Amino acid sequence: MTDHGAAQWIVLKFGGTSVSNLANWRNIAHVAAARRAQGRQVLIVHSAVSGITDRLERLLVAAGSGELEAALESIESRHVALCTELGIGRSAQLDGYFAQLREIAQEVHGTGQLTDRTRARAMATGELMATEIGARFLQQQGLAVKWWDARTGLKAVERLHASETGNWLSATCDFTPDARLARELTSLSPIVITQGFIASDSKGETVLLGRGGSDTSGAYFAAKLSALRLEIWTDVPGMFSANPRSTPSARLLRELHYDEAQEIASSGAKVLHPRCVMPVRVHRIPLHVFATQTPDLEGTHISATADASAKVKAVCVKKGITLVSMESPGMWHEVGFLADAFAIFKRHGLSIDLVSTSETNVTVSLDPQANTLDAVTLAAVTRDLSELCRAEFIGPCASVSLVGRNIRGILHELGEAFEFFAEQKIYLVSQAANDLNFTFVVDENQADRLVEQLHALLIRPQRGDRVLGPTWEELFRKPEAVEAPAQWWWQRRAPELLQAMQGRDTAYVYDAPTVRHSAGELLAMQSIDRVHYASKANWHPDLLRLLHASGVAMECVSLAELQHVFNCIPGLKASEVLFTPNFAPRAEYAAALEMGVNVTIDNLFVLRQWPQLFRNRRVLVRIDTGTGRGHHQHVRTAGTYSKFGVPLEELPDLQQLALRLGVEVFGLHSHTGSGITDISNWTSTAEVLMDAAAKLGTVTTLNLGGGFAVPDSAHRVRVDFAALDAKLLEFKARHPGIQLWLEPGRYLVAVGGVLLARVTQVKQKGAQGYIGVATGMNALIRPALYGAFHEIVNLSRLTEEATGSYDVVGPICESGDVLGHDRLLPDAQEGDVLLVANTGAYGRSMASSYNLRAPPEEIILN
C-alpha cells in the first residue's frame, strides 16, 4: 500500500483532444501550476495530437503507394499549425522527428514490408512530437518543465503466451514502486512532461501499450512513483451512467470503487482504458477523471471506498464483439473439453471474455480491445477447433451490460428491464462472478436502443445520492434550451390560483396564454405544414377553441371525440381533422369516412375484412418503425410488443391491397413514444417513413407524430425546436413535394395546467413523512400508471424553505395512490394548497370517479 505521507507526486494524464488546441493548453498550464502551488511534483503524461495516430496508421499503408508524400505532409502540417497556434514555432527536435518518420516510411516503401517493430517505431512518433510541443509551450508560460522520454522508465515484461504482434503493439509493463525513478525525475524539474502509449522492451526497442494506452501509461507511472493521485483529463468530465454522446440523460458518476470503474471501462465506456485501473488499485492510489475543457466541473473520484448498496450504476455497450459458438454432442460429460478448447485460444494469443455453456454447446466472446482479430488468426482458430467441435463465428455483436454493485441482490427488480429483450435475439447471457454486472450479447444494430431503454428505466437517483450526479444535458445544455423562469406561469399567478381555491378543496386550473405560447412554438416551425392537436390530452371546449383559433388542427381517436370537436369548434372543417383510431369497431370508421375527415388505419385487417368500406378511399397508414422510445413501457408506442401500427415487413401486402381496392395511401404516420428530447427521433422517423413512401408511390404526407418532452422543472432540458426545424427543412429540400405533419397532445397543454389540492392530513411513520391531499390518482393517474414525474409545491408557502422529505398521497384506497415520492417541502398545515405542475394533459381526460370521488372541476385563467 502506498505511503501517502511520503508521496510527493501527482500524475496528470491528458488525452489527444486535450492537447490539440491553445484553449486546452492554457487549461493544462493552469492545472499544472495549481498542483505545483500545492507543493507537489507533477508528471504530465499525454497522448498524440487528436487524429495523428490514425494518420500515422494511414501513412504506413500509404508507404506502399503513391500517396506517401501527401500522408507525410498531412502529419507535418498538423503539428506546425499547432505550433503556430501556441505561438512557439517549430524546433530542430520536432524537425528531427519529421525526418525520422520520413525515413521509416521510405524504408517501408523500399522493402514493401511493414513489420510490427516498424509499426511501433512509427506510431511512437505521435507522442514524441506532441510532448515536445507541449513542453515548449509550458516553458513559454513560465513553468519549470523538462521533457523526458517515457521509454527510459517504462519497461515491457515478457508474456509467455502473448503473440508477437501483442508484444510489439499491446505490451504490458512492470509497475512496482521505483524509488530510483522518483529520484531521477525529481532531479530533472518540478514538472516533467512525458509520453503516454509508448515503452521499451528488454532490448531497448520501442513497443506500444495498445490503442488508448496513454491512460495505462499514466497509471503505470503513478504506481511506480507512489503518487498521491492520478488525474485523467479527457473531453468528458468524468465517467457517466451511459455514453453521454448517445444518451444525453446519462448521469455523472461522482464516486466509484476501483472494481466498478474497471467493470464500466471493460464493458465499453471510452473514458478510461480498462488496463489503467489495476496499477492504481493495487497501490490504493486515488484516481480522478476530469474534463480539460471544463476544469472546474467535479468529475469522478475512484478509490477503495464506495457506496455498497445494491444498485445499477451504469448501462454500458461494447460493440465489435465476435462470438465463437462451439457445438458438439460429444462434449456432454466429456472430461477436459473446455480445457482443450481454451488451450487453442491460448495458443493463438486470444483472450476470452464471456462464457456460456450447455450440454452440447459452449459460446465465448472475443473482445476486440484485448485481441487482434484478423482473418488469418480466426481462420487458424477455426481449423484447430474443428478437431474438437463445429465452430461458428457470429458477429458483429454488441454486449449490453448492467453494471453496479450486488447485482444479484436486485435481480427481482429487473423484471421490467428484461422485457426490452423480448424483441431481440440474445446470443449469450452472463452474470459476473464478482456480482458487478449482468451482460447480454445481441446484434450490434440493436445495442444503442436497448441502452437508451434500460438507462431510462434503471438509472434513477435518490435524494442526496452520492453516486448519481447531474445529467449530461444539465451540465452542458445551452441557456436557450432551458425553460425560462418566466414560463412558469403558476409562480407569477399564485395569488389568483389561491383566490380560485376559495370554497374548493381541489381544481384543475389552465392558463390560456401558456397554451397559446406552446402552440406558437410548433406553428413557428417552417418545416411543418400542419399541427394536429391530439384532443385526447385535454378536451376542454375552451382549450379546443383556443388552439384552433391559434392555427392548430384537430386529431381524434374515437367517434365521440370527433363529435365533440365538431360541436365545440364552430366552422371546423372536416379536412382539418385527423382520425387515428386503434382497434376501433367498424361503425366508427364508417362514420368518420362519412364525415369526410382524414382517416388513419393502423392494421391491414380493416382492408382485408372490410374491403367495401375502404374501396376507392384516401387514407393515411400508421407505420410501426420497430423502434419505440420513452421513459416507460406504457409510453413507447412502436415495436413488436406495442399494439400500434403496420410493421414495415407488411408494406408489400399493403401495396397489393391498396391496388386491389383502389385505395390511395396519401400519408404515412408514425409515433414512437412520449417524453423525448432527442431530435433524431423525428428526423429518423421521417427517413424511415420516406423509404416506405418510396415503395408505395402515392404518399405526399408524412405525419411524424408527437411525443415532445415537457420540461418538468427549471432543471429539465427542452426539445431544441430550432435544430429540429433546420434538420427537417434539409429533409424537405431532399424530398420536394412532401408535406410534414405533427400531432402533439401533451406538449401543447401540459405546462398550461396545474392540479390544486388542499392538505387534509400530515403523517410521520418513522423516517417517512406523508402529506395527504384532497384528491389523488382519481384526478391524476400518470404517476401510478407509468411513473410520471410532476413537480409539487406548497402554493400557500411558496417562499418558505423546505424542511423535510414527503410522499404526497391522495385519499384513494390504493397503495399506488401517490402523486409524488420524496418531495422536499416546507412543513404543511391542514388547509394549505399544494400545486401539482404540468397537469394540463392527461389529468381530467384520464380522471375517474373511483371510490366515488368526483374528479376536480376545471377553471381557465385568461
N, C-alpha and C positions, 0 to 999 in steps of 0.2 A: 504494500500500500504506500502511496506517495506521501512523503513528509512535506505537507503543505507549508509548514512553518519555515522550512529552509528553501522552498522553491521560490524562484525569482522570475521565472519565465512565463510570458503569455504568448501563445501561438495564435496568429491571425491568418486564416486561410481565405483567399479571395478567388472567386470563380472567374471564368473568361469574360462574362458580361461586365463584371465589376471592374475589370482593368482595361476597358475598351474606350473610355472617353474621359474628357477633362473633369466633368462634374463628379464622376465617381472617384477619380484620383484625388480630388480635393477632399472628398469624404474619407478616403483611405488615410490621407495625411493627417486629418483631424483625429481619426480614431487612434492612429499610432502615437500621435502627440499626447492624447489623453491617457493612454496606457503608460506612457513614459512618465507623465505627471504623477502617476500613482507609485512611482519608484520602481517599476518593473522593467526587466529586459524584454524586448519584443522581437519575435521572429515572425517575419511576414513570408508566407508561402503562397504562391499564386500560379494560376493556370496561364496557358497561352491566350492571346487576344481572341475574343469571340470569333468563331468561324475559321480560325487559322488551322486548327487540327484537321478539319475537313479539307481545307485547301491543300494541306500537305499530303493527305491521302490521295487527292486528285492529281497532285504533282507527280507522285510515284507512278501512277497509272499513265500520265501524260509523258513520262520519261521515255516511254517506248513508242511515242508518236510524234507528229509534227507540232503538237501543242505545248511543247516543253517551255519555250520562251514565254509564251503568254501566261502559263501557270506560275513561272518564277516571278514574272513582273507583277502578277496579282498579289503575291505574298509580300514582295518587297515594297510595293506602293502602299499597301495597307499599313505597314509599320512606319514608313516615312510620314504618311498622313497623320498617324497618331503622334509621332514626334513633333510635327508642326503644330498640332492642336495643343500639345502640352507645352509648347514654347521652348523645346530643348534641342532641336536639330538632331541630325544623325551623328553617329560616333564611329570611330575606327573599329571598336569592338563589334558594333552592330554590322558594319560592312563586312567584317570577318565572318560573321555567321551567314550573311548572304552568300559570300564566296564559298563557304563550306557546304551550304545547301546546294549550290550550283554544281559543285564538284561531285556530290553524292548522286544528284540527278543525272549528270552526264555519265557517271560510272554505270548506272543502271541502263541508260540509253545505249552505252557502248557494248555492254555484255549481254543485254537482253534478259538479265536475270535480276529478280528482286527477292533477296533473302530476308528472313526475319531480322537478322542482325542489321542489315542495311535499313530496313524499315524503322527499327528502333532508333538508329542514329539520326535519321531524317526527322522523325516525329519529335525527337527531343529538342530540336532547334526552336520549336514554337515557344516552349517555356523559357529557353535560354534568351531568346530575343526579347520576349515580353518583360522578363525580370531586369534585363539590362536597361531597358527604357524606364521601367518603374523606379529603379534605384536612382537614376539620374534626376528624375522629376522630384523625388522626395528630398534629395540633396539640395536641389534648387529651392525647395520650400524651407530650407534652413534646418532640416533634420539630420542628425548624425547617423548616416546609413552606410552600410557596407554590403556589396554584392558578394554572394557566396555560392559555390557550386554544390547542389544537393547530392551529387553523386559521390562526393567525398565522405558524406555522413550516413547515407542510406545504402546498405549492402543487402543484396538479394540472398536468400537462403536456398539451399538445394532442396528440391522436392522430387522424391524418387519416382512418383507416378505421374508427374506433370508432363505434358507433351513438350516438344522442343519449342513449338510456337508459344505455348503458355509461359515457358521460362523466359523467352525474349520479350513478349508483349504483355504479359499479365503476371509479373513477378511478385513474390511475397518477401518482405524484409523483416529482419530481426528488430524488435522494439524494446529490448531490455534497457533500463535506465543506464545512461552512459555519462559518468561524471567528467571523463576526459573531453567528450564532445561539448558539454556545457561550458567547461573552462575555455575551450578553444573559441567558441562563439562569443563568450563574454569578453574575451580579449580583443575581438575584432571591433565591436562597436555596440552602443546601447540598442541600436536597431539593426537587425540583419535581414536582408531580403534574399530569398532563395526560391527554387523551382518546386512545383508540385509535379506529379506524374512520372518523374524520372529517378533512376537509381543506377547502381552499377553492380556487376556480379563479382565473383571472386577473382576474375582475371582483369578487372577494371573496365570491362566492356559495358557500354550503355544498355540498360534494359528499361522497360516501361512497366507501369503498375496497372495497366488496363485503362480503357476509356473511363473518364470520371475519376481517375486515380489520384487527383490532387487532394481530394478530401482525405484519402488514406495517407498521403504524404504528411499532411498536417497532423493526423493522429499519431503516426509513427514518431514524428519529431516531438510532439507533446509528451509522449511516453518516454522517449529517450532523454528528454530534458527535465523530467519530473515536473512538468509545468503546472502552474496554478490552475490554468484552464485553457481549453481550446475553443476558439471562436471561429465558426464557419460563416463567412459573409458571402451571400449569394443574391439572387434577384427576387427572392420572396422572403418575407420577414418571419421565417420560422417554418416548422412543419405544420401541415394542415390536416383536417379530418378527411379530406379528399383532395384531388388535384384541383386547386382553385381556378386554374385556367379554364377547365371544362365544367366545374361545379362551383359557381360564384358564391353559393351558400355554405361552402366549406368553412370550417371554423379553425382559428388559430389554436394549436395545442400548446398551452402555456408550459406545462410540466409533463415530462415523460421519464419513465425508468429507462435505463440503457436497453433492457430487453425489449421494451415496447418500441423504442426508436429503431432498434435493429430489425424488428419484425416489420415495421412500417416501411423502412428502407428496402428490405428484402422482398417485400410484397409489391413493389413497383413505384414507390414515391421517389421522385428525382432529386429532392432537396439534398439528401445525404447519400453518399455511396455506402452500400451495405458493409463493406470491409473496413470502414473507418471507425466503427463503434467499438470493436473488440479491443484495440490497444488502450483506449481511454477507459474502457470498462475494467480491464484487468488491473489498471493502476488507479482506479477511482478518481479520474480527472474529470471535473465537470465540463460538459460540452454545451455551448450556446450557439444558436443559429439566428443570425440577423440578416437584414437586407441592406446592402451597400447604398442603394438609392434613398432609403428612408432610415437612416441610422438611429433615429430616436424611438422607433417602434420597439415594443418589449421583446419580441422574438420568443424562441422556445428554449427552455432550460432542461437539459438532460443530465440525470445524476442517478445515484443509487437509491434515492428515496422517491416514492411515487404514491399516488392515490391507489390504494389496494382494493377498492370496491369493484365489484363485478360490473363491467360496462363495456360497450363497444366504443372505441375512441376514434377509429378511422375506418373508412371503406376504401380499399386500395385496388388498383388494377395493374396488371403486368401483362403486356402484350408480347407477341412474338414467341409464345410458348410452343414447343414441339412436344407432342406426346408420343410415347412408344408403347404400343399395345402388344403384349407377348401372350399368345394363346396356344395352349397345348393340353389336351385331355390327360396326357401322361404326367402332368405336374402334380396331380392330386395325390397327396400323401407321399410324394417323392421327396426323399431327403436330399437337401442341398441344391434344389433347383434355383432358389433365389441367389445362393452363393455363386453358383456357376454363371447365372445371367449377369449379376452385378460385377463379377470379375471381368466380363467382356467390356462393360462400360469403363471400368478402371483401366483396363489395358489400353483403351483408346483415349484416356485422359478426359473422360466426360463425368461431370458431377451431376448426380441425380438429386432432384429437388423433392417432388411429391411422389408418394407411392400409394397405390390402391391395389388390393389383392382379392381374388376369389378362388374357388377350387380349380378353375381352368384358365384363369387369366390374371396377369399382372400388368398393370399400366403404370408407367412412370412419366414424369415430366422433366424436360431438359430446359434449364433457364439460359437464355441467350447471353445474359450478363456474366454467367460463370463458365460458359462453354463456347468453343469455336465450332459452330455447327455448319461446316462447309459440306458440299456434296460428297467429297471424297471420304470424309470421316463417316458420314451417315451410311454411305454405301458399304464401307468396311464393317460397320456395326451390324448392318442387316445381314451381311454374309456370314459373320460369325454367329449371330443369334439363330440363323436358320438351322444350325445343327441341333439347337435345343427346342425350338418352337417356331410358330408362324409369327413373324414380326411385322407390324404395320405402323407407319409413321402418320400421325394425324396433326394437321395444322393448316393455316395458322390459328392458334387458340389464344385465349387470354385467361388468366387466373383472376378471379374477383374474391378478395379476402376481407372478412370482417375481423379487424384487429383490435385487441383491447386486453383486458385482464380478467382471468377467471371466466372464460367464455362458457365453460361447461355449466357454470352456476346460473347462467341466464338463457340456456337453450330454450326453456319453456316460454321465454318472452319473444323468441324469434319466429314464432309460428307464422305471423303475418308476412315477415320478410321472405320466408321460404315460398310464399305464394307467387312471388315475382318470377320464380324459375319455372313456373308451370308451362310457359310458352317456349322454353329454351331446351336445347339438347345439352345435357350435362354429361361430360365425359369422365369426370373424376371429382370426388368429394374427399376432403381431408380435414380432420380436426387435429390441430397440432398437439404433439405430446406435451409441450410446455404450457398448454392451455392459453395461448396468446392469440390464436387465430382459428378461423373456420373458413376454408377455402373451397371455391367451386371453379372448375375449369370448363369454359364454354367456348362457343365460336367467337372469334375475335371481334366480329362486327356487332355482336350483341353486348359487349362489355360496358361501353360508356352509358348506355341506357340503364343497365342494371345498377351501376354505381349511383347514378342520379336517383333512382327509385329507392335503393337501400339507404342512401345517405339521408334522404328526406324523412324516412321512417324512423331510423335508428339513432341519429345524432341529434339529441335534444338536451341542451344544457339545463342544469338545475340552478336554482337561486344560489349565488355565492360559489359557483363552480370553479374549482381551482384549475381544472384541466381545459375545458372548452371555453375559449375566448371569443372575441368578436369574429364575425364572418368577413370573408374577403370583400364582399360588397360594402360592408360597413367601414372597412379600413381604407378602401380605395374608390369609393363612389364619388362621382362628380357632384359638386354642390347642386347643380340643376336637376340631378336625379333624385333628390330627396324632397319629399312633400314639404312645401314651405309651411312654417308655423301658422301663417295667416289662413291656410286652408282648413285648419281645424276649427271649423265654424262654431262648434259647441262650446269652445272656450270663450269666444267673443260673445256668444248669445246665452251664456249661463244664466243671467238674471231672467231672461224671457222663458227659458226652459223651466226654471224653478217656479215662475209665475204660472206656467201652463199646468204644473202639477198640483196647483191648489185644488183641494177637494178630490184628488185622484191618488190611487196607490200605484198605478202603472200606466204607461202610454208609450206608443211609438211616435216619434216626432221626426218630421222630414224638413230639410232646409232646401227650398226651391232654388236659390242662387247656386248652391253647391252642385245640385243635379245639372243645372244648365252649364256650369263650368266643365263638368265631366263630359257632357255631350260635346261641348265645343272642342275639347282636346282631340276627340276622334274625328269629328267633322272637319277639322282643320287639316287632316292628312290628305295631301294632294293625290296620293296613290289610290285612295279608297273612293270608289264610285257610289257606294251606298252603305249606310249603317242601319241594321235592323236591331231594334231593342227586343231582347228575349223577355217577353212580358211576364213569364212565369216568375221572374225575380221579384216583381212587385207590381200588382195590377191596380193600384190605387188610381181611380179615374183622373184626379188632378195631375198626377205624375205622368200618366199616359198622354194627356193633352199637352202638358208642358214639353215633353220630349218631342212629340210630333210637331209642335209649333217651332221647335228648335231646328227641325230638319231631319229628324230620325224616323225611319220607317219602323214597322212592327214585325215581330216574329212570334208565332203561337205554336203550341204543341198539342192543343186539344180543340175540339169543336166549341166547347164552352168558352175558351179563351178567344177564339175567332169572333164569336157572337159578342163577347164583352168589349173587345176593342172597337168593333163597328158601332156598338151602342154608345161608347164613351167619347169617341172622336168624330165630331161632325165633319163630313166631307172626306173621310178617309177613303182612298181609292183601293180597289182590290189589287192593283198592280204594286201597291206599296206594302203589301202583306205577304209574309212568308210563312207557310205552314209546314212544320217539321215534326210530324208525329212519329211515334215509335211503338210498334205492335198495337196500333190503334185498330178498332173494328172497321170493317169495310164501309159502314154507313158514314163514318167521319170523313174518309177520303172522298166519298161520293158528294157529300155536302160541300166540302172545300172546293172540289173541282167545279161544282155548280156555281159557287160564289165567284169563281174566276181568279182566286188568289194563286200565288206561286206555290206549288206543292213539291215537297222533297220526299222521295222514297228512300228507305234505307234497308230494303230487303227485296230480293228478287221474287220472293213468294207472291207479292202483290201483282207482279206482271204475269207470273205463271198461272196463278189461280183466278185472277180477276181480269183476264185479257180485255173483255168488253169495256170495263170501266176505264182502262187507260189507253185504249186504241186511239191513235192519232192525237194524243195529248202532248203538251210540252211540260217537261218535269225537270227537277234537279234530282241528283242522286247523292246520297251521303256515302262517302268512301271511308273505309277503315284503313288508315295508312299503316297499321300494325304497331304504331308507337304511341303509347299513352303517357301523359305527363301529369304531374300534380303531386301534392304533399300526402295524399291518402288514396287508397284503392277506390274509394267511392266517388272521387272526383276525376279519376282517369277514365276517359271515355273512348279509348281505342285499344286494340289488341284482341287476341282470340277470346279472352275471358271477359270482354266487355260486350254487352248486347247490341251495341250500335254499329251500323254501317255495313256496306258491301265490301268484303275483302278484295284486295287487288287481284287475287288469282281468279276471281269470278268476272273480271272485265270482259273476256271473250263471250261468256254467257249473256252478260248484259247487252253487249253489242248485237248478238243474234236475236235476242228477244225484242230489242228496240226496232230492229229492221223488220222483223216479222209483224209487229203490231203498229208500225208507223209512228212509234214514239220518238219525239225529238228530245234528246237529253241536252238541254241548253246550258245546264250548270252542274258543277260538282261541288260538294260540300265536305268539309272535314273539321271536326272539333276534337282535339286530343285530350283536353283536360282543363283544369282551372288552377288559379293561383300561380301563373307562370310569369317570370320576368325576362327570360332569355328570348331575345327577338328571333333567334334561329328557329324557334318553334313555328313561327308563322312563315318565315322565308322557306324553310324546308318543306312545310306543308304545301306552299304554293308550287314548289318544284315537283313534288310527288303528284299533286293534282294535275299539273300541266303535262306530265308524262302520260297520265291516264287519259287526259283530254285528247292528246295527240292520237291515241289508239282509237278513240271513239269518233273523232272528226266532226262533231256537231256542237262542241262546247264553246260558249262565248263568255261564260261567267264562272269564276271560282270564288266560293264562299269559304273564307279562311277561319270561320268560327269566332270564338272569343277567348275567354279564359285569362284575360289580363289580370295580373295580381293587383290586389288593392292594398295600399300601404296600411299596415296595422298600427303604426305609431310613427313618431319622428325618426325612428331608427330603421325603418323598412325602406328598401330601395324600390323605386318605381320603374315601370317599363320605360325604356328610352324611345318614346314615340317618334322623335325626330330621326333617330338612327333607323328605326323600323321603316319609316316613310321613305327614307333615302334608298334603302335596300329594295323595297317594293317598287319604287319608281324605276330602279335599274331592271328589275324583273319585267315590268311592263314594257320597257324600251326593247327588251329582247323578244317580247311576245305581243306585238301590236294587235289591237282589236280585242284583247282580253279585259273584261271588267273584273274588279276585285270588290267583294262584299265582306263585311264583318257582321257578326251578330252577338255582341256582348250583352250580358244582362247585368251581372253583379257590379261590373266596373262603373256603370252609369249611375247606379242609385245607392250603392252600399255606403260610401262615405257620407252621403247626404242624409242618412238616417241614424237615429240612436234609439235605444230602448231605455226608458227610465223606470225605476222601480224603487219603492220605499223600503227601507230596512225594517224588518219585522222582529228579528232576534239576533243576538250575538252570543256565540258559544265557544268555549275553550275545552278541548279534550287533550290533556297532556300538552304536547308541544304544538298541536294542530289547532288553529283557530278557524272559526266558521262565521261568516256573515250571511244571514238569511234575508232574502228579499221577497217581495210580494208576488213575483212571477218567476217562472223557470223554463224548463225545456218545453213546456206547452207554448211559450212565446218565442223561444229561440232554441231550435233543436240542433243547430250546426255543431256546437261543441260536443254534444253527446253522440251525434251521428258520425262525424269524421274528424274529431279532434281540432276543430277550427279555433283559432285564437281571436279573441276580441278584447281590446283594451277596456279596462274598467276603472272608473274614477269615482270618488265620492264628491258629487257635484255640490253638496251642501258644505263641503270642507275642501274646496278646490285648491286653496292656497296653503293648507296645513301639511306639515311633513308626515311622511309615512312612519308608523310606529310598530307595525307588525306585518306578518305574512298570513294571509287568509285564503281559504277556499270560499268563493261566492256561490251560494247554493239557493235553490228555489224551494217552493212548498210541495213539489210533486213527489209522490210516494215511489221513487225510484232512486237507486244508488247512483245512476248516471245523471241525475238532475244537478249538474254542476255547470255554472256559466263560466267559471274561471278558476284555475288552480294556482295556489301560491302567489297571490297578488299582494304587493306591498301597498298598504292603505293606512290612512290615519285611523285612530280609534273612532268607531262608528257608534251612533246612538239610534235607538228606535226612532223612526220617522225621518232619518236622513234620506236623501235621494241619491241612489247610485246610478251612474250612467254607463251603459254598455255601448261602445262605439261601433261604427261600421255595420249597423244592422238594418240599413235601408233595403238590403236584398236578402231574400230567403228568411225573413223574420216573420212578418204577418202572413206571407204566402205559404209558409210551411207550418204555421201555427195550428194548434188543435184545442179541443176542449177536454183534453184528458184530465181525469179526476173531476170532471165537470167544472173546471176552472176556465172561464171565458178568456179568450185572447185579449190583450190590451187594445184600447181604442187608438185611432190614428189621428194625428194632428199635423197640419202643414203650416210652416212658417214661411211667409213670402218676403 
